[in-house]
Amino acid sequence: MELFADIAPKTAENFRQLCTGEYRKAGLPVGYKGCQFHRVIKDFMIQAGDFLKGDGSGCTSIYGHKFEDENFIAKHTGPGLLSMANSGPNTNGCQRVLGDCLLVVRKIENVATGPNNRPKLPCIIAECGEM
């Protein structure tokens, strides 16, 4: 998974630290490990990263609550791209959208969903880190 640190360094570092657990609050690691996918839209995207509230309304980052948009240079030109999910300009935080990519994405895509595209079965990020 490429993070495009050359064109979006703050966004890439935010994602990296939330993956590794390097970012800490009150001495405890904060990040994606144990986080649940809260939105699944088949053939479009799956969304996770709200480790605060678990429903898509929570937002934090290693820089504080939210941080500004860096740019919109990278485009979704094919499957497997990772993006920030936000609620408008300069509202980046912890939520991520995974596009069409790996086998695991296909498996999550096929889980039945209920209201607000929430999976009926828990789909959880059991482990994450940096390779």
BAFI-3210 file (N, C-alpha, C; in Angstrom, 3 decimals, decimal comma, padded with zeros to 6 digits):
// residues 131
n [1|2|3|4|5|6|7|8|9|10|11|12|13|14|15|16|17|18|19|20|21|22|23|24|25|26|27|28|29|30|31|32|33|34|35|36|37|38|39|40|41|42|43|44|45|46|47|48|49|50|51|52|53|54|55|56|57|58|59|60|61|62|63|64|65|66|67|68|69|70|71|72|73|74|75|76|77|78|79|80|81|82|83|84|85|86|87|88|89|90|91|92|93|94|95|96|97|98|99|100|101|102|103|104|105|106|107|108|109|110|111|112|113|114|115|116|117|118|119|120|121|122|123|124|125|126|127|128|129|130|131]
n.u [000,853|000,797|001,606|001,896|003,627|005,237|003,592|001,518|002,400|001,643|-000,823|-000,061|001,737|000,036|-001,710|000,194|001,187|-001,175|-001,620|000,599|000,418|002,003|001,202|-000,012|-002,297|-002,669|-000,678|-001,419|-001,606|-003,097|-005,189|-005,778|-005,915|-008,105|-010,257|-013,470|-015,052|-017,331|-018,913|-020,040|-020,151|-021,022|-019,045|-018,079|-016,852|-015,215|-015,365|-013,525|-011,973|-012,963|-012,227|-013,040|-015,891|-017,047|-019,010|-018,681|-018,846|-016,875|-013,765|-010,333|-006,834|-003,248|-002,397|-004,129|-007,584|-008,760|-007,291|-005,918|-006,701|-004,298|-003,750|-005,138|-003,956|-003,369|-005,280|-008,143|-007,490|-007,635|-008,122|-007,734|-006,864|-006,265|-007,996|-008,631|-011,470|-013,774|-015,704|-015,977|-014,239|-010,957|-011,299|-009,985|-009,116|-009,173|-010,510|-010,766|-011,097|-011,341|-010,839|-011,788|-010,015|-008,002|-008,442|-009,516|-010,953|-012,975|-014,270|-015,240|-016,894|-018,992|-020,434|-023,538|-025,462|-026,977|-029,048|-027,705|-025,625|-024,181|-022,268|-023,778|-022,495|-019,653|-016,780|-013,543|-010,452|-007,982|-005,198|-002,544|000,032|003,384|005,242]
n.v [-001,165|002,033|005,195|007,766|009,762|011,721|013,586|014,071|014,505|014,981|013,661|011,045|010,470|010,675|008,490|006,382|006,466|005,952|003,394|002,000|002,415|004,208|006,779|008,222|008,612|009,744|007,960|005,593|003,512|004,774|004,048|002,130|-000,628|-003,121|-001,701|-001,249|-001,872|000,417|001,145|-000,124|-000,405|-002,199|-002,926|-000,356|000,980|000,424|001,425|002,458|003,247|004,938|004,912|006,106|006,496|004,574|004,712|006,370|009,033|009,924|011,676|012,204|013,025|012,656|015,170|016,605|017,422|017,697|018,029|020,119|019,984|018,677|018,466|017,656|015,973|013,193|010,753|008,571|006,120|003,477|000,163|-000,408|001,873|003,974|006,290|009,424|009,879|012,396|015,181|017,410|020,369|020,576|018,817|016,495|013,457|010,554|008,585|006,228|005,271|002,405|001,461|-000,578|-003,473|-005,789|-009,334|-009,539|-007,177|-007,683|-009,754|-008,423|-006,601|-008,241|-008,820|-008,780|-005,789|-003,222|-000,502|002,681|001,524|-000,109|-002,902|-006,055|-008,066|-008,091|-006,576|-006,425|-004,717|-006,610|-006,704|-004,420|-002,416|-001,410|-002,213]
n.w [000,000|-001,019|000,320|-000,704|000,350|-000,664|-001,918|-000,165|002,656|005,415|005,637|004,984|007,094|009,298|008,822|008,882|011,569|012,976|012,152|013,198|015,907|017,175|017,820|020,735|023,469|026,692|027,353|026,147|023,221|020,250|017,587|014,550|015,143|016,125|015,307|013,818|010,648|009,520|007,425|004,415|001,013|-001,572|-004,430|-004,498|-002,089|001,115|004,499|007,310|010,478|012,393|015,353|017,628|017,987|016,401|014,446|012,308|012,932|014,611|015,031|014,841|014,876|014,507|014,716|016,226|016,587|013,864|010,564|007,925|004,376|002,129|-000,664|-003,893|-005,708|-006,212|-007,810|-007,999|-009,913|-010,356|-008,942|-005,369|-003,984|-001,185|000,771|002,475|004,488|004,877|006,212|004,681|003,426|004,784|007,003|007,782|009,444|011,127|009,660|007,004|003,588|001,700|-001,535|-004,374|-004,111|-002,660|-001,862|000,732|000,912|-000,922|000,426|002,716|001,444|000,679|002,936|004,550|004,859|006,910|008,003|007,001|005,596|007,307|008,310|009,051|010,353|012,511|011,202|011,602|012,101|012,891|013,221|012,543|011,054|010,157|007,287]
ca.u [000,000|001,606|000,986|002,107|004,207|005,862|002,614|000,619|003,195|000,911|-001,834|000,652|002,271|-001,117|-002,120|001,259|001,225|-002,389|-001,432|001,629|000,138|002,992|000,483|-000,533|-003,026|-002,590|000,246|-001,956|-001,615|-004,362|-005,096|-006,730|-006,004|-009,366|-011,285|-014,483|-015,561|-018,673|-019,675|-019,672|-020,987|-020,505|-018,532|-017,706|-015,827|-015,457|-014,859|-013,194|-011,071|-013,572|-011,978|-013,600|-017,319|-017,380|-020,152|-018,356|-018,952|-015,698|-012,659|-009,126|-005,625|-002,040|-002,186|-005,221|-008,908|-008,812|-006,227|-006,288|-006,432|-002,977|-003,952|-005,977|-003,161|-003,580|-006,648|-008,530|-007,396|-007,750|-008,463|-006,784|-006,390|-006,701|-008,297|-009,219|-012,902|-013,987|-017,047|-015,885|-012,893|-010,114|-011,849|-009,317|-008,851|-008,723|-011,281|-010,203|-011,933|-010,594|-011,532|-011,772|-008,642|-007,612|-009,442|-010,189|-011,930|-014,119|-014,994|-015,972|-017,944|-020,097|-021,155|-024,843|-025,472|-028,261|-029,175|-026,475|-024,613|-023,395|-022,253|-024,542|-021,495|-018,486|-015,596|-012,621|-009,023|-007,397|-003,791|-002,061|001,372|004,184|006,163]
ca.v [000,000|003,247|006,300|009,034|010,714|012,816|014,621|014,319|014,024|014,978|012,607|009,769|010,258|010,436|007,101|005,487|006,403|005,303|001,960|001,400|002,637|005,150|007,913|007,828|009,558|009,284|006,843|004,407|003,630|005,115|003,735|001,288|-001,995|-003,362|-000,829|-001,932|-001,236|000,895|001,452|-001,008|-000,241|-003,174|-002,430|001,056|001,202|000,040|002,528|002,172|004,243|005,681|004,166|006,869|006,227|003,363|004,869|007,333|010,416|010,266|012,208|012,677|012,800|012,848|016,619|017,191|016,955|017,583|018,781|020,704|019,260|018,990|018,691|016,646|015,541|011,758|010,441|007,160|005,688|002,026|-000,463|-000,529|003,121|004,329|007,721|009,997|010,175|013,575|015,760|018,668|020,922|020,693|018,037|015,199|012,921|009,170|007,636|005,856|004,552|001,492|001,183|-001,928|-003,983|-007,126|-010,357|-009,218|-006,129|-008,366|-010,501|-007,448|-006,058|-009,184|-008,953|-008,102|-004,506|-002,708|000,950|003,458|000,633|-000,707|-004,362|-006,770|-008,842|-007,251|-006,691|-005,710|-004,710|-007,342|-006,317|-003,471|-001,933|-000,930|-003,228]
ca.w [000,000|-001,123|001,044|-001,406|001,298|-001,399|-002,284|000,973|003,789|006,690|005,554|005,031|008,442|010,164|008,597|009,333|013,030|013,471|011,865|014,051|017,325|017,720|018,400|022,047|024,321|028,078|027,394|025,478|021,761|019,606|016,170|013,833|015,653|016,818|014,736|013,016|009,431|009,852|006,207|003,313|-000,176|-002,531|-005,709|-004,397|-001,082|002,501|005,317|008,707|011,042|013,500|016,585|018,741|018,166|015,667|013,541|011,262|013,404|015,403|014,234|015,510|014,087|015,310|014,767|016,987|016,176|012,403|009,904|006,640|003,137|001,567|-002,092|-004,542|-006,858|-006,455|-008,247|-008,019|-011,306|-010,409|-007,670|-004,281|-003,401|000,154|000,820|003,680|004,458|005,708|006,114|003,957|003,363|005,975|008,119|007,789|010,772|011,229|008,861|005,717|002,630|000,842|-002,788|-004,906|-004,136|-002,288|-001,560|001,996|000,617|-001,554|001,466|003,527|000,571|000,553|004,201|004,520|005,554|007,361|007,859|006,817|005,018|008,393|008,227|010,073|011,079|012,774|010,345|012,478|011,803|014,015|013,328|011,541|011,355|009,036|006,759]
c.u [000,901|000,871|001,150|002,635|004,869|004,875|001,619|001,306|002,457|-000,118|-001,174|001,167|001,155|-001,557|-001,080|001,269|-000,029|-002,362|-000,483|001,315|001,148|002,317|-000,176|-001,283|-003,038|-001,724|-000,206|-001,939|-003,015|-004,218|-006,101|-006,869|-007,272|-010,527|-012,216|-014,810|-017,011|-019,512|-019,142|-020,659|-020,364|-020,161|-018,190|-016,581|-016,230|-014,765|-014,670|-012,369|-011,663|-013,424|-012,465|-015,046|-017,792|-018,511|-019,902|-018,415|-017,746|-014,550|-011,525|-007,960|-004,428|-001,736|-003,227|-006,531|-008,973|-007,614|-006,628|-005,979|-005,041|-003,087|-004,848|-005,280|-003,421|-005,052|-006,899|-008,584|-007,516|-008,039|-007,344|-006,302|-007,054|-006,905|-008,743|-010,720|-013,083|-015,377|-017,042|-014,460|-012,222|-010,662|-011,246|-009,011|-008,345|-009,424|-010,701|-011,237|-011,008|-011,421|-011,433|-010,336|-008,547|-008,780|-010,211|-011,235|-013,176|-014,946|-015,824|-017,126|-019,185|-020,819|-022,469|-024,771|-026,893|-028,339|-027,805|-025,315|-023,705|-023,437|-023,028|-023,647|-020,296|-017,330|-014,540|-011,186|-008,332|-005,948|-003,471|-000,686|002,055|005,125|007,350]
c.v [001,230|004,408|007,658|010,123|011,892|013,922|014,939|013,844|013,989|013,851|011,238|009,479|010,011|008,977|006,131|005,344|005,762|003,801|001,309|001,512|003,563|006,339|007,446|008,979|008,953|008,027|005,583|004,592|003,893|004,772|002,717|-000,131|-002,151|-002,544|-001,616|-001,148|-000,851|001,208|000,594|-000,797|-001,094|-002,514|-000,939|001,253|000,565|001,095|002,080|003,332|005,060|004,848|004,924|006,484|004,992|003,490|005,864|008,778|010,856|010,734|012,649|012,438|012,974|014,328|017,332|016,658|016,690|018,316|019,132|019,763|019,655|019,315|017,583|016,128|014,075|011,506|008,944|006,710|004,181|001,474|-000,367|000,746|003,403|005,836|008,130|010,121|011,389|014,138|017,106|019,178|021,001|019,972|016,634|014,761|011,501|008,211|007,457|005,127|003,675|001,225|-000,284|-002,453|-005,443|-008,058|-010,030|-008,120|-006,752|-009,127|-009,544|-006,863|-006,940|-009,482|-008,186|-006,813|-004,113|-001,211|001,632|002,617|000,009|-002,231|-005,006|-007,683|-007,944|-007,585|-005,806|-005,798|-005,338|-006,937|-005,287|-002,990|-001,454|-002,038|-002,542]
c.w [000,000|-000,463|000,372|-000,470|000,598|-001,754|-001,164|002,260|005,126|006,729|005,680|006,436|009,448|010,043|009,158|010,852|013,615|013,170|012,860|015,536|017,980|018,388|019,691|022,701|025,712|028,184|026,688|023,969|021,230|018,132|015,704|014,374|016,496|016,285|013,811|011,744|009,696|008,617|005,066|002,174|-001,278|-003,866|-005,687|-003,386|000,240|003,363|006,753|009,235|012,158|014,768|017,812|019,029|017,413|014,666|012,404|011,715|014,231|014,528|015,149|014,572|015,005|015,486|015,635|016,460|014,676|011,818|008,482|005,475|002,643|000,086|-002,631|-005,800|-007,204|-006,773|-008,143|-009,475|-011,460|-009,033|-006,637|-003,649|-002,062|000,189|002,210|003,456|005,356|005,463|005,404|003,960|004,734|007,199|008,161|009,211|010,702|010,284|007,471|004,883|001,804|-000,391|-003,152|-004,911|-003,760|-001,987|-000,280|001,798|-000,003|-000,523|002,324|002,722|000,525|001,859|004,080|005,336|005,938|007,122|007,800|006,293|006,068|008,275|009,376|010,903|011,353|011,834|010,996|011,969|013,011|014,268|012,257|011,970|010,099|008,600|006,120]
res [m|e|l|f|a|d|i|a|p|k|t|a|e|n|f|r|q|l|c|t|g|e|y|r|k|a|g|l|p|v|g|y|k|g|c|q|f|h|r|v|i|k|d|f|m|i|q|a|g|d|f|l|k|g|d|g|s|g|c|t|s|i|y|g|h|k|f|e|d|e|n|f|i|a|k|h|t|g|p|g|l|l|s|m|a|n|s|g|p|n|t|n|g|c|q|r|v|l|g|d|c|l|l|v|v|r|k|i|e|n|v|a|t|g|p|n|n|r|p|k|l|p|c|i|i|a|e|c|g|e|m]
***
